[in-house]
Amino acid sequence: MCRNIKLLFNFDPPATTDEVQASSLQFVRKLSGMNKPSKANEEAFALAVERVAAAAQEMLNSLTTTAPPRDREVEAAKARERTAIRYGGA
């Protein structure tokens, strides 16, 4: 359920709005225990996603570091390697 909640800070280029939105959606899904809210809860669910995304973006914009930016391709390769080890794939 939380596959899109991933590290978004200190990348070059920076995290996109879509990445922040996807992570926020997964976070709200996890908190609520719902993959898709009922009609009665749709508005509250959407508002929560919107607010979490705004808070996450604000935080990402205000963080600082002296570390060099991470390379997306290198991090993706590391993730694929971890997955292969975990699930026994090639």
C-alpha positions in Angstrom: 0.0 0.0 0.0 2.9 2.4 0.6 5.0 1.8 -2.4 5.0 5.5 -3.4 6.1 6.8 0.0 9.7 7.3 -0.9 12.6 9.6 -0.2 12.0 12.9 -2.0 14.6 15.2 -0.5 18.0 16.2 -2.0 17.6 15.0 -5.6 18.7 16.7 -8.7 16.3 17.5 -10.2 14.1 18.1 -7.2 11.0 16.0 -6.5 8.1 16.8 -8.8 4.6 17.9 -7.6 3.3 14.5 -8.9 5.8 12.6 -6.7 4.8 14.6 -3.6 1.1 14.1 -4.5 1.6 10.3 -4.9 3.4 10.0 -1.6 0.7 12.1 0.1 -2.0 9.9 -1.3 -0.3 6.8 -0.1 0.2 8.3 3.3 -3.5 9.2 3.7 -4.5 5.8 2.4 -2.3 4.2 5.1 -3.6 6.4 7.9 -7.2 5.9 6.9 -6.9 2.2 6.0 -8.8 2.9 2.8 -7.6 2.5 -0.7 -10.6 4.4 -2.0 -13.0 6.3 0.3 -16.7 6.0 0.2 -18.8 8.8 -1.3 -19.5 10.0 2.2 -15.7 10.3 3.0 -14.4 11.5 -0.4 -14.3 15.2 0.5 -12.5 14.6 3.7 -10.1 12.2 2.1 -9.3 14.6 -0.8 -8.8 17.5 1.6 -6.4 15.4 3.7 -4.3 14.5 0.6 -4.2 18.1 -0.4 -3.1 19.3 3.0 -0.5 16.6 3.4 0.9 17.4 0.0 1.1 21.1 0.8 2.9 20.4 4.1 5.3 17.9 2.5 6.1 20.3 -0.3 6.7 23.2 2.2 9.0 20.9 4.3 11.0 19.8 1.2 11.4 23.4 0.1 12.7 24.5 3.5 15.1 21.6 4.2 18.8 22.2 3.7 21.8 20.0 3.5 25.5 20.1 2.7 25.4 16.6 1.1 25.6 16.5 -2.7 22.3 15.8 -4.5 21.4 12.2 -5.1 21.3 10.8 -8.6 17.8 9.4 -9.4 19.3 6.6 -11.7 21.8 5.5 -9.1 19.1 5.4 -6.4 16.7 3.5 -8.7 19.4 0.9 -9.5 20.0 0.4 -5.7 16.3 -0.1 -5.2 16.2 -2.7 -8.0 19.1 -4.5 -6.4 17.5 -4.6 -3.0 14.2 -5.9 -4.6 16.1 -8.6 -6.4 17.8 -9.7 -3.2 14.6 -9.6 -1.3 12.5 -11.5 -3.8 15.2 -13.6 -5.3 14.8 -12.1 -8.8 17.5 -11.7 -11.3 
